[in-house]
């Protein structure tokens, strides 16, 4: 009986296996691809050949590309109000009314010694009073309202001797006042210390000066003064010890301003 002949294809398989055993495996079991002998080495900082991985390099470059944080703004002030603050102002005394018809307020002092960092609170909050009938954006004489807005602060004075004010200070007996306020509270001592708010007045003169550039009908004599325990004719008032501190802090070289109005208006 003749032995059947094995097909040529079946003979090739054992020969292939034998060749692999003799020459070694041509395919690695590792999932990492072999590096081509002709591939250029990665530059430092650009992959495994350098000290920084590709992922770390991408994160670093993204962080460097991020814009610097914006300077801090004064809380509660909207873009329209912020736009009224002069660029050169480095101090802002912010008086925020409880409501448009309210005579109660809160006061905070802010400074920005470094424009890149922005505004920082430096004193307050302090209780304050404003006009008996609240706030207005068109103050007229006798309306018993405080004018909203941003005004410079350049001049101070009072009945008492200068407590160490940085602003020019006019000590004068004409700052004396008597009588009673809206609720029967005594007014004596209210003008012991004052800072003139530059609404309808000439800068660089005593708060007692009665020049009214907008005319007498638009009112004037709007001051920051010592609180007497009740609403004012249109001024802003804070406790006496706060007035002393304010006088010793407001610096003409920092171009101080007052930002004043009801909370809703200031947020615009």
C-alpha positions as CSV (number, residue, x, y, z in Angstrom):
1,X,0.0,0.0,0.0
2,X,1.4,3.4,-0.9
3,X,1.6,6.2,1.7
4,X,-0.5,9.2,0.8
5,X,1.5,12.3,-0.1
6,X,1.2,15.3,2.3
7,X,0.2,18.5,0.5
8,X,3.0,21.1,0.1
9,X,1.1,23.7,2.2
10,X,1.1,21.4,5.2
11,X,4.9,20.8,4.9
12,X,5.5,24.6,5.0
13,X,4.0,25.1,8.5
14,X,6.6,22.9,10.4
15,X,9.4,24.6,8.4
16,X,8.1,28.1,9.4
17,X,7.9,27.2,13.1
18,X,11.5,25.8,12.9
19,X,12.7,29.0,11.3
20,X,11.2,31.1,14.1
21,X,12.7,29.0,16.8
22,X,16.2,29.3,15.2
23,X,16.1,33.1,14.5
24,X,14.1,34.4,17.5
25,X,10.7,36.1,17.7
26,X,10.4,38.9,15.2
27,X,7.4,40.4,17.0
28,X,7.6,41.7,20.6
29,X,4.8,40.9,22.9
30,X,5.1,44.4,24.4
31,X,2.5,47.0,23.4
32,X,5.2,49.7,23.2
33,X,6.2,50.3,19.6
34,X,9.9,50.0,18.8
35,X,11.7,53.2,18.2
36,X,13.0,53.6,14.7
37,X,16.7,53.8,14.5
38,X,16.4,56.7,12.1
39,X,13.9,58.7,14.2
40,X,15.5,61.9,15.6
41,X,15.9,62.3,19.4
42,X,13.2,64.4,21.0
43,X,14.4,67.8,22.2
44,X,14.5,68.6,25.9
45,X,11.1,69.7,27.2
46,X,9.4,67.9,24.2
47,X,8.7,64.4,25.2
48,X,10.4,61.5,26.9
49,X,13.9,62.5,25.7
50,X,13.7,65.7,27.7
51,X,13.1,66.4,31.4
52,X,9.4,67.5,30.8
53,X,6.7,65.3,29.3
54,X,4.5,66.4,26.4
55,X,1.5,66.7,28.8
56,X,3.4,68.8,31.3
57,X,4.7,71.0,28.6
58,X,1.2,71.6,27.3
59,X,-0.1,72.5,30.8
60,X,2.8,74.8,31.4
61,X,2.3,76.7,28.2
62,X,-1.5,77.0,28.9
63,X,-0.8,78.4,32.3
64,X,1.6,80.9,30.9
65,X,-0.9,82.0,28.3
66,X,-3.7,82.7,31.0
67,X,-4.4,86.4,31.4
68,X,-3.4,88.1,34.6
69,X,-6.3,88.5,37.1
70,X,-8.3,91.8,36.8
71,X,-7.7,94.4,39.6
72,X,-10.2,94.1,42.4
73,X,-13.2,96.4,42.2
74,X,-15.1,98.1,45.0
75,X,-18.0,95.8,46.0
76,X,-21.5,97.0,45.2
77,X,-20.5,99.5,42.4
78,X,-21.7,98.9,38.9
79,X,-19.9,99.9,35.7
80,X,-21.5,103.3,35.4
81,X,-20.6,104.3,38.9
82,X,-17.0,102.9,38.6
83,X,-16.6,104.9,35.4
84,X,-17.1,108.1,37.3
85,X,-14.2,107.5,39.6
86,X,-11.2,109.3,38.2
87,X,-8.2,107.2,37.3
88,X,-5.9,109.3,39.6
89,X,-8.1,108.6,42.6
90,X,-6.4,106.3,45.1
91,X,-8.9,106.7,48.0
92,X,-12.7,106.3,47.9
93,X,-15.1,106.9,50.7
94,X,-18.2,104.9,49.7
95,X,-21.5,105.8,51.4
96,X,-24.2,103.4,50.5
97,X,-27.8,104.3,51.4
98,X,-30.3,101.6,52.5
99,X,-32.8,102.8,49.9
100,X,-33.6,105.8,47.7
101,X,-35.9,107.2,50.3
102,X,-34.0,106.2,53.4
103,X,-31.8,108.5,55.5
104,X,-29.7,105.6,56.9
105,X,-26.4,104.6,55.2
106,X,-23.3,102.6,55.6
107,X,-19.8,104.0,54.9
108,X,-16.6,102.2,53.9
109,X,-13.2,103.6,53.0
110,X,-11.2,102.0,50.2
111,X,-7.7,102.5,48.8
112,X,-5.7,101.3,45.8
113,X,-2.1,101.8,46.4
114,X,-1.2,99.4,43.6
115,X,-3.5,99.9,40.6
116,X,-2.7,96.4,39.3
117,X,-4.1,94.9,42.5
118,X,-7.1,97.2,42.6
119,X,-9.2,98.4,45.5
120,X,-8.9,97.2,49.1
121,X,-11.1,98.1,52.1
122,X,-9.1,100.1,54.7
123,X,-11.8,101.2,57.2
124,X,-15.5,100.5,58.0
125,X,-18.2,99.6,57.7
126,X,-19.5,102.6,59.7
127,X,-23.1,103.6,60.4
128,X,-24.0,106.9,58.8
129,X,-26.9,109.2,58.1
130,X,-27.8,111.1,54.9
131,X,-30.6,113.5,53.8
132,X,-33.9,113.2,55.6
133,X,-35.7,112.3,52.4
134,X,-33.0,110.1,50.9
135,X,-31.1,110.5,47.7
136,X,-31.5,112.4,44.4
137,X,-29.6,112.7,41.1
138,X,-30.7,116.4,40.8
139,X,-30.3,118.1,44.2
140,X,-31.9,121.5,44.7
141,X,-31.9,123.7,47.7
142,X,-34.2,122.6,50.5
143,X,-35.2,119.2,49.0
144,X,-33.7,117.4,52.1
145,X,-32.0,114.9,49.9
146,X,-28.3,114.0,49.4
147,X,-26.9,114.3,45.9
148,X,-25.9,111.0,44.3
149,X,-22.6,110.8,42.5
150,X,-18.8,110.8,42.8
151,X,-17.2,114.0,44.2
152,X,-13.7,114.9,45.1
153,X,-12.6,115.7,48.7
154,X,-10.1,118.5,49.0
155,X,-10.9,120.6,52.0
156,X,-11.6,120.2,55.7
157,X,-12.3,122.2,58.8
158,X,-14.2,122.4,62.0
159,X,-14.8,124.2,65.3
160,X,-12.3,122.1,67.1
161,X,-8.5,122.2,66.6
162,X,-7.0,120.2,63.7
163,X,-6.8,116.5,64.9
164,X,-4.0,115.8,62.4
165,X,-5.9,116.1,59.1
166,X,-3.9,115.6,55.9
167,X,-6.3,117.8,53.9
168,X,-6.1,121.6,54.4
169,X,-7.9,122.3,57.7
170,X,-9.7,125.5,58.6
171,X,-10.4,125.9,62.3
172,X,-13.1,128.5,62.8
173,X,-15.7,129.4,65.4
174,X,-18.3,129.8,62.5
175,X,-18.5,126.0,62.5
176,X,-20.5,126.2,65.7
177,X,-24.1,125.1,65.5
178,X,-27.0,124.7,67.9
179,X,-30.7,123.8,67.8
180,X,-32.3,120.4,67.3
181,X,-32.6,118.0,64.5
182,X,-35.6,116.4,62.8
183,X,-36.3,114.1,65.8
184,X,-35.4,116.6,68.5
185,X,-31.8,115.5,68.8
186,X,-29.3,118.3,69.7
187,X,-27.2,119.5,66.8
188,X,-24.4,121.0,68.9
189,X,-21.0,119.6,67.9
190,X,-22.2,118.4,64.5
191,X,-19.6,120.7,62.7
192,X,-16.7,120.1,65.2
193,X,-15.1,118.3,62.2
194,X,-16.1,118.5,58.6
195,X,-14.9,117.5,55.2
196,X,-16.4,119.5,52.3
197,X,-18.0,117.4,49.5
198,X,-17.2,119.1,46.2
199,X,-20.8,119.4,45.1
200,X,-21.6,122.9,43.7
201,X,-18.5,124.4,45.4
202,X,-15.1,125.8,44.5
203,X,-12.2,123.4,45.4
204,X,-9.3,124.6,47.4
205,X,-11.1,126.9,49.8
206,X,-12.6,126.6,53.3
207,X,-15.8,124.6,53.6
208,X,-17.3,127.8,54.9
209,X,-17.0,129.5,51.4
210,X,-20.4,130.0,49.9
211,X,-19.5,130.3,46.2
212,X,-22.0,128.1,44.2
213,X,-20.8,127.6,40.6
214,X,-24.2,126.0,39.7
215,X,-26.2,128.7,41.3
216,X,-27.8,129.0,44.7
217,X,-30.9,127.1,43.6
218,X,-28.8,123.9,43.3
219,X,-28.0,123.9,47.0
220,X,-24.5,123.5,48.5
221,X,-22.7,123.2,51.8
222,X,-22.8,119.4,51.5
223,X,-20.4,118.0,54.0
224,X,-19.2,114.9,55.8
225,X,-19.6,115.9,59.4
226,X,-20.1,114.5,63.0
227,X,-23.3,112.5,63.4
228,X,-25.9,114.0,65.7
229,X,-28.1,110.9,65.9
230,X,-30.5,111.6,63.1
231,X,-30.9,112.5,59.4
232,X,-29.3,115.6,57.8
233,X,-30.4,118.4,55.5
234,X,-28.4,116.7,52.7
235,X,-25.0,116.0,54.2
236,X,-23.4,112.7,55.2
237,X,-22.7,112.2,59.0
238,X,-20.6,109.6,60.8
239,X,-19.7,109.3,64.5
240,X,-17.1,111.7,65.9
241,X,-14.3,109.2,66.4
242,X,-14.9,108.0,62.8
243,X,-14.6,111.6,61.6
244,X,-11.3,112.0,63.4
245,X,-9.9,108.9,61.8
246,X,-11.2,109.9,58.3
247,X,-9.5,113.3,58.7
248,X,-6.2,111.6,59.5
249,X,-6.5,109.2,56.6
250,X,-7.8,111.2,53.6
251,X,-4.6,112.2,51.8
252,X,-4.6,114.9,49.1
253,X,-1.7,113.2,47.3
254,X,-4.1,110.2,46.8
255,X,-6.8,112.3,45.3
256,X,-9.7,111.1,47.5
257,X,-13.3,111.0,46.4
258,X,-16.6,110.2,47.9
259,X,-19.0,107.8,46.1
260,X,-22.5,108.3,47.5
261,X,-26.0,107.2,46.7
262,X,-28.5,104.5,47.5
263,X,-27.4,100.9,46.9
264,X,-29.6,100.3,43.8
265,X,-28.2,103.4,42.1
266,X,-24.6,102.7,42.9
267,X,-24.9,99.2,41.5
268,X,-25.6,100.5,38.0
